[in-house]
Amino acid sequence: MSVASRERAALADLLADLGPDAPTLCAGWDTRELAAHLAVRERRPDATPGVALRALSPWTERVQAGYAERPYEELVHLVRTGPGRFSPFAAPGMDKFFNTTEYAVHHEDVRRAQPGWAPRDLPRTVQDSLWQVVRSRAVLAFRKADRGVVLRRSDAPRSTVVAAKGEPAATVSGEPMELLLYLFGRREQAVVEIGGDPE
């Protein structure tokens, strides 16, 4: 089972357990709205571009609002079962390429918005897959940094990636899941250590 598939299944279980009104780390979205976002992303190719392109976002928001009015159990089922047969996300290889990050991050968005959460003890193979994502996204995530940034994998300290060149440099250390969350803006919830020149 791929990391994306594992995270999808675990997120669907958590959404079902928590119900439609639980908080998430996504500003303005409860579990119902997050489930609607995930369903629209995979099942409505006409609305997907608006997730990334501001000019198209009104249409995406309208479609997503319509999905959010559906019964919550239906939304969770759509998340659990994944893209429809004719969705671009159903093509071979697309799940791993596009959904590993989406489902890992959104699973943690739900988990870490609940009281008493703690980082998961993930298998090494999962952390290895997430580290590949971190390595591939690091430069893009820190493209506006005006100082150096090095990401260090705390469970394999020799594994590093230069996210931004420059001096002085900061080092952000953590397990791959934590670094992934840090890259995707979950700075307060990511369990990382930041070292280097205080400047």
N, C-alpha and C positions, 0 to 999 in steps of 0.2 A: 504494500500500500504506500503510495507516495505521501510526502509531507503535506501537500495540498489536500489530498483526500482525508488524511488523518485529522487535519485541522478543521476541514469542513464538517466532518462527522462530529467532532468534539464541540464545535461551535453550535451546530444544530441541536445537540443534546442540551447544551447550556441554555440556549434560547428557549427551548421547550420547558426546561425546569424553572426558569426565572419568570416567564410570562412576558406580556407585551409592554409593560410599563417600567421595566428596570432601567437604571441609568447605564450609560456607556461613556467612554472617554471622548466620543465624537461629539463636539459641541452642538447642542440642540437636538441630538438624536437619542431617543430611548431605544429599547430593543426592537420595538415594532418598526421604527424608521430605519434602523440599521438592516433589519431583515429585508425590508422593501428595497433598500439600496442594492443589496446583494442580488436579489431576484431580478431587478431591472437590469443590472449590469450584465448578467449572463443571458437573459431571456428577451431583452428588447434592444437589438443592435441599433435601432434607429435613435435610441435615447442614450446609448453609451458614450458617444463623443462629448456630450455635455458635462460629463464627469471631469474632463480635463480642459475643455475649451469654454471659457466664460460666455462667449457669444451664443453658444448653444445650450447653456445651462437652464434657461427658463423652460425649454421643452423637457429636459431631463427631470427637472423639479416637478413639472405637472404630471408626467408619467409616474414618477416615484410616489407622489401624493395619492394618485389613483390606486397604486399597488398597496399603499399603507392602509387603505380603507377595506382591504380584503380581510377575511377572517385570519386571525393570527396563526392558527394551526396550518392554514394553507401556505402562508408565507414561510413558516419553518419547513414545511414539506418541500417548497421550491428551493430553499437553501440547501436542504439535505440531498435532494436528487440532482442538483446541478443543472447545467445548461440543457436546453432543448436540442433535439437532433440537428436542427438547422442553424444553431447558434455558432458563430465563429469560435466560441470557447469550447465547442465540442470536437474541434479538429484535433487529430493526434498531436501530442506534445504541448498543446496550448495550456492544459491544466497546470502542468509543472511550470511553464514559462510565466504565465500570468497570475496564477492563483496561489502559489506558495506564499508570496508576500501578502496578498490580499487577505487570505484566511488566517495566516499566522498573526498578523497585526490586529485584525478585527476580533479574533478570538480573545486576544489579550485586552482589547478595548472593552470587551464585556467583562472578562474576569476581573480586571484591575479597577473597575468602577464599583465593585462590590466590596463590602466591608470584610476585613480579615484575609484578603488575598495574599498569596506568597508566590514567588517565582516557581515555576514548575521544574522538576528534575527531568529534563528531556534526554532521550537516548543520544549517544554520541553521533549516530548516523543522522539524526534530525538536526543536531547542532552543526554538523558538517555541511548539510544542505543549506542551512540558514547562513552559514559563514560565506558560502559561495554567492549568495544574494547580497550580503553586506559588501563583499569585495567588488561586485559588479555595480553597485549603486553608490558607493562611497563618494566618488569624485563629483557626481551629479548633486548629491545631497549637500555637499560643502562648497559648491561652485562659487558662492558669494563670500566665503570666509576670507578675511584679510590677514590671517595668521595661519601658521601651519597647524594641521590636525592629523594625528596618527591614531588609527584604531588598532587596539591590541586585544587579541582573544585571550581572556584570562585563563581559560581551561587548556590553552596551548600557547604559552607566552611568547614563543618565537614566531607565532603567526600574527603578522601585522600588515596593515595596508595604509599607505599615505593617501589620505582623503583630500588634503590641501597642502601644497608646498608653501614654505615660508618660515620665517623666524620672527619671534620665538614660536615654538610649537607646543601645542597641548596634546596630551595622550589621553584617549578615552579607552578605558579597559572594562571589559565585561564579557560574559558569555555571548555567543552569537545572537541568541534571541533578544538579549538586552541591548546589544548594539543595533540590531535591526529596529527595535522600537525607538531608540535614540535617533537614528537616521530619519525615521518617519514622524518626528516631532513630538514623541511622547517623552519629553525630556524629564519631566518630574516623576514619571512612573518607572522609567528605565533604571535598573539597578546597575549603575556603572560607577567607576572611580575616575576622576579627572585629575591628571597630574601634569607636571611640566612647569614652565615659567609662569608665575602668577599673572604677569601681564597678558 
